[in-house]
Protein backbone atom coordinates (compact mmCIF):
# COMPACT_ATOMS: atom_id res chain seq x y z
CA UNK A 1 0.00 0.00 0.00
CA UNK A 2 1.21 3.50 -0.83
CA UNK A 3 2.22 5.95 1.83
CA UNK A 4 -0.78 8.27 2.37
CA UNK A 5 1.44 11.28 2.95
CA UNK A 6 3.17 10.90 -0.43
CA UNK A 7 -0.20 10.61 -2.20
CA UNK A 8 -1.53 13.75 -0.51
CA UNK A 9 1.64 15.75 -1.26
CA UNK A 10 0.66 15.65 -4.95
CA UNK A 11 -2.56 17.58 -4.31
CA UNK A 12 -1.28 20.73 -6.01
CA UNK A 13 -0.75 18.96 -9.34
CA UNK A 14 -3.04 19.54 -12.29
CA UNK A 15 -6.12 17.30 -11.93
CA UNK A 16 -6.37 16.36 -15.62
CA UNK A 17 -6.33 12.59 -16.01
CA UNK A 18 -7.11 11.88 -12.36
CA UNK A 19 -9.69 9.15 -11.88
CA UNK A 20 -10.68 6.17 -13.93
CA UNK A 21 -13.81 4.27 -14.84
CA UNK A 22 -14.32 1.03 -12.97
CA UNK A 23 -15.96 -2.26 -13.73
CA UNK A 24 -18.93 -3.16 -11.53
CA UNK A 25 -17.09 -5.91 -9.63
CA UNK A 26 -14.12 -3.63 -8.89
CA UNK A 27 -16.41 -0.87 -7.63
CA UNK A 28 -18.35 -3.29 -5.44
CA UNK A 29 -15.11 -4.66 -3.96
CA UNK A 30 -13.93 -1.10 -3.24
CA UNK A 31 -17.13 -0.32 -1.31
CA UNK A 32 -16.96 -3.63 0.54
CA UNK A 33 -13.30 -2.95 1.45
CA UNK A 34 -14.41 0.34 2.98
CA UNK A 35 -17.31 -1.27 4.84
CA UNK A 36 -15.09 -4.03 6.22
CA UNK A 37 -13.18 -1.45 8.30
CA UNK A 38 -15.90 1.16 8.71
CA UNK A 39 -16.29 2.61 12.21
CA UNK A 40 -20.03 1.85 12.25
CA UNK A 41 -21.55 -1.42 11.21
CA UNK A 42 -22.58 -1.79 7.61
CA UNK A 43 -26.26 -1.97 8.52
CA UNK A 44 -26.24 0.83 11.10
CA UNK A 45 -28.84 3.34 9.89
CA UNK A 46 -26.59 6.21 11.01
CA UNK A 47 -23.85 5.03 8.65
CA UNK A 48 -24.08 6.86 5.35
CA UNK A 49 -21.67 5.55 2.75
CA UNK A 50 -23.33 6.35 -0.55
CA UNK A 51 -24.76 9.57 -1.93
CA UNK A 52 -27.07 10.16 -4.90
CA UNK A 53 -27.23 13.20 -7.16
CA UNK A 54 -29.75 13.63 -9.97
CA UNK A 55 -28.30 13.40 -13.45
CA UNK A 56 -29.96 16.74 -14.28
CA UNK A 57 -28.13 18.35 -11.36
CA UNK A 58 -24.78 16.84 -12.37
CA UNK A 59 -25.28 17.97 -15.99
CA UNK A 60 -26.04 21.55 -14.90
CA UNK A 61 -22.95 21.52 -12.68
CA UNK A 62 -20.81 20.38 -15.63
CA UNK A 63 -22.53 22.82 -18.02
CA UNK A 64 -21.72 25.69 -15.65
CA UNK A 65 -18.08 24.58 -15.58
CA UNK A 66 -18.04 24.43 -19.39
CA UNK A 67 -19.57 27.93 -19.60
CA UNK A 68 -16.90 29.25 -17.26
CA UNK A 69 -14.09 27.56 -19.17
CA UNK A 70 -15.39 28.73 -22.56
CA UNK A 71 -15.32 32.43 -21.62
CA UNK A 72 -12.58 34.19 -23.53
CA UNK A 73 -11.85 36.38 -20.50
CA UNK A 74 -10.85 33.45 -18.28
CA UNK A 75 -7.07 32.94 -18.31
CA UNK A 76 -5.77 29.37 -18.66
CA UNK A 77 -4.65 29.25 -15.02
CA UNK A 78 -8.23 30.01 -13.85
CA UNK A 79 -9.98 27.39 -15.95
CA UNK A 80 -11.58 24.52 -14.08
CA UNK A 81 -9.90 21.19 -14.73
CA UNK A 82 -11.18 18.95 -11.97
CA UNK A 83 -13.61 18.48 -9.09
CA UNK A 84 -12.68 17.82 -5.47
CA UNK A 85 -15.28 16.08 -3.34
CA UNK A 86 -15.46 16.87 0.36
CA UNK A 87 -17.44 15.12 3.08
CA UNK A 88 -19.72 17.51 4.90
CA UNK A 89 -23.04 17.96 6.69
CA UNK A 90 -25.69 20.27 5.31
CA UNK A 91 -29.05 21.52 6.49
CA UNK A 92 -31.36 20.66 3.65
CA UNK A 93 -33.44 23.26 1.87
CA UNK A 94 -34.12 21.46 -1.44
CA UNK A 95 -37.83 22.00 -2.28
CA UNK A 96 -37.81 18.76 -4.31
CA UNK A 97 -37.16 16.77 -1.12
CA UNK A 98 -39.62 18.19 1.44
CA UNK A 99 -39.02 15.31 3.87
CA UNK A 100 -35.46 16.61 4.33
CA UNK A 101 -36.29 20.32 4.84
CA UNK A 102 -34.38 21.72 7.80
CA UNK A 103 -32.67 18.39 8.55
CA UNK A 104 -28.87 18.19 8.83
CA UNK A 105 -27.54 15.19 6.92
CA UNK A 106 -24.16 13.89 5.77
CA UNK A 107 -23.31 15.14 2.30
CA UNK A 108 -20.76 15.27 -0.46
CA UNK A 109 -19.68 18.72 -1.57
CA UNK A 110 -18.33 19.04 -5.14
CA UNK A 111 -15.88 21.95 -5.53
CA UNK A 112 -14.29 22.85 -8.88
CA UNK A 113 -10.49 22.65 -9.02
CA UNK A 114 -8.12 24.82 -11.05
CA UNK A 115 -5.02 23.63 -12.97
CA UNK A 116 -2.75 24.25 -9.98
CA UNK A 117 -4.83 21.79 -7.94
CA UNK A 118 -6.35 24.47 -5.72
CA UNK A 119 -10.04 24.83 -5.09
CA UNK A 120 -11.74 27.27 -7.45
CA UNK A 121 -12.80 29.45 -4.53
CA UNK A 122 -9.27 30.07 -3.32
CA UNK A 123 -9.32 32.81 -5.97
CA UNK A 124 -12.26 35.18 -5.85
CA UNK A 125 -13.57 35.59 -9.38
CA UNK A 126 -15.71 38.61 -10.31
CA UNK A 127 -18.58 36.69 -11.87
CA UNK A 128 -20.70 33.74 -10.85
CA UNK A 129 -22.35 31.45 -13.34
CA UNK A 130 -26.14 31.70 -13.60
CA UNK A 131 -26.06 33.75 -10.36
CA UNK A 132 -25.34 30.52 -8.48
CA UNK A 133 -22.25 29.42 -6.68
CA UNK A 134 -20.51 26.67 -8.56
CA UNK A 135 -20.48 24.19 -5.71
CA UNK A 136 -22.73 21.15 -5.71
CA UNK A 137 -24.17 19.58 -2.57
CA UNK A 138 -27.39 18.39 -0.92
CA UNK A 139 -27.12 14.84 -2.17
CA UNK A 140 -29.43 12.07 -1.05
CA UNK A 141 -27.47 10.03 1.50
CA UNK A 142 -27.53 6.23 1.44
CA UNK A 143 -28.29 3.62 2.53
CA UNK A 144 -31.14 5.23 4.44
CA UNK A 145 -32.66 6.93 1.42
CA UNK A 146 -31.40 4.75 -1.41
CA UNK A 147 -31.79 1.19 -2.56
CA UNK A 148 -28.55 -0.74 -2.34
CA UNK A 149 -29.02 -3.06 -5.28
CA UNK A 150 -25.34 -2.53 -6.09
CA UNK A 151 -24.22 -4.50 -3.02
CA UNK A 152 -27.03 -7.08 -2.98
CA UNK A 153 -25.31 -9.08 -5.73
CA UNK A 154 -22.38 -9.73 -3.35
CA UNK A 155 -24.70 -10.61 -0.46
CA UNK A 156 -26.43 -13.24 -2.62
CA UNK A 157 -23.03 -14.77 -3.47
CA UNK A 158 -22.14 -15.04 0.22
CA UNK A 159 -25.52 -16.56 1.22
Buried (B, 14 or more C-beta within 10 A) or exposed (E): EEEEEEEEEEEEEEBEEBEEEEEEEEEBEEBEEEBEEEEEEBEEEEBBBBBEBEEEBEEBBEEBBEEBBEEEEBEEEBBBBBBBEEEEEBEBEBEEEEEBEEEEBBBBBBBBBBBBBEBBEEEEEEEEBEEEEBBBBBBBBBBEBBEEEBBEEBEEEEE
